């Protein structure tokens, strides 16, 4: 039995890795929804807001992990420099010779807001976080999740097409 083409193996691994990450992100969004429910029911305290802030940071980081996986396989890696996170978002919203756009403009914009918030969470003391800002971003992140899932799903469908020799694009 012939060993699989290394390119096909990379694409298969990428699909698997993206599916694993999407499952983790979905679970994380479920925990964000539960936190939002506690806030809406008036059962939130400062720890609830700290937890929400950390999970919002994790949501962005998980999506960024998906984007990094994609760019490593299809574009050779991420940019260098201090602004690589922003560049990654911008570039993943644009089609290239090697792949379609991964992010829609709406999702890219929402993720940019979460990227900025992640910076705040990483560089402030927890007690300095503004509860109203956390609540607003929590609502926006939950509303953004279906778009993120749809964008990643479309990209995974494209990967599957790429892997299928009958599509004219594969091996």
N, C-alpha and C positions, 0 to 999 in steps of 0.2 A: 504494500500500500504506500503510495507516494505521500511524502510529508506535505502539509499545507504550505501554500505560498506565504512567505513572511509578511507580505503586505496584507493578505487576507487575514492572517493571524492577528496582526495589529488592529485591523478593523473589528474583528470579532472581540478581541480583548477590550477595545474601546466601548463597544456596545454593552458588554457585560458590566464594565466599570460604571458607565452612565446609568444603567438600570439600577445598580446597587446604590449609587448616590441619590438617584431620584426617589428610591424607596426610603432612604434615610431622611431626605428632605420632606417627604410627605408626612412621615412620622413627626418630624420637628414642627411642621405647620399645624398638625393636630394639637400639639402641646401649646402652640401659640393661641389657637382657637380656645382652648380650655382656660388659658390665662385671661384672654379677653372676656370670656364669660364671667370669671371671678371679678374682673374690674366692673363689668356692667351690672353685676349683682350687688355691688358695693362691698364685696368681701376682699378687696385688695389692700395690702399694706406695703410698706417700703420694700420688703423682700419680693413681693409680687412684681413690682416695677423693675427691681434689679434683675430678677430672673427673666423678665420679658426682654430687657435690654441685652442680656447675654445671649438669649436665644435669637434675637434679631441679628446680632453679630454673627451667630452661627449660621443663620439662614444665608446671609450674604456669602460667608466663607464657603459654605457648601456649594452654592451656585458657582462661585468663582472656581472651586475645585473642578467642577464639570467643564468649565470653559478652558481651564489649564490642560485638562486631559485631552480635550479636542485639539487645542492649538499645538500641543506637543506632537501629536500624531500627524496632523494635517498641515501644520505650518512650521514645524521644526522647533518650536519653543516660544517663550514669552519674550517681550521686549526687555531691555535693560533699563536701569535708571529708577529714580524714585517715583515716577508717575506711571509705572507699568500697569498698575491695577486699573487706572482710568483708561489707559490705552487699550488694555485687553477688552474692556467693555465696549469701547468705541469700535474696535476692529471686529468684534464678534457680531456687531450689528450691520456689517457690510459683507456682501458676497465677495469672494476672491476666486482666483482661477481654480483653486483646489477644493472649495466648498461653498455652499450657499450661506447666506447670512444665518446665524444661529439665533440671534435675538431680534425681536421686533422693536421698533423705536419706542413704543410705550414701555415695554419690559426693560429696555436699556435705561430709560429715564428713571424708572422706579428703582432699578438696581443701583444707579448712580447715587440716589438718595440714601439707600442702605449702606453703600460704601462710605459715604461721608459720615453717617451715623456710627459705623464700625470704628472709624478713626476717633470719634468723640469718646466712645465707650472704652477704647484702649488707652486713652490719654487723660481721662478724668477719674476722679474718685467717684465711686458709686453714688454717694450722697449728693454729688453735684448734678446728677442727671435730672432733667426736668420731666416730671411725671406727665404733664400734658403732651410733651413731645414724644415720649415713649408710647403713650396711648395712641396718638395719631399715627405714628409709624407702625405700630402693631396692626392697626386697622388697615393701613395701606398695604402692608406686607401680606396680610391674609387675602386682601382683594387682588394682589398682584400674582399670587401663587398659581391660579388657573392659567394665566398667560405664560408664566415661566414653564409650567408643565407642558403646555401646548407647544411652545417654542422648542423645548428639548425633545418632545415627542416627534415633531416634524423633522428635526435633525436626525433622530434615531431612525425614522422611516427612510430618510435619504441614505443613511449609512447602510441600511438593509438593501436598498436598491443597488448601491455601489458594490456590495458584496455578492450580489446575484449576477452570475455571468450572463444570463439571458437578457438582462436589462441593457446590454450593450456598453455599460460603463465598467463592469467588474473585470476581473482577471483577464 
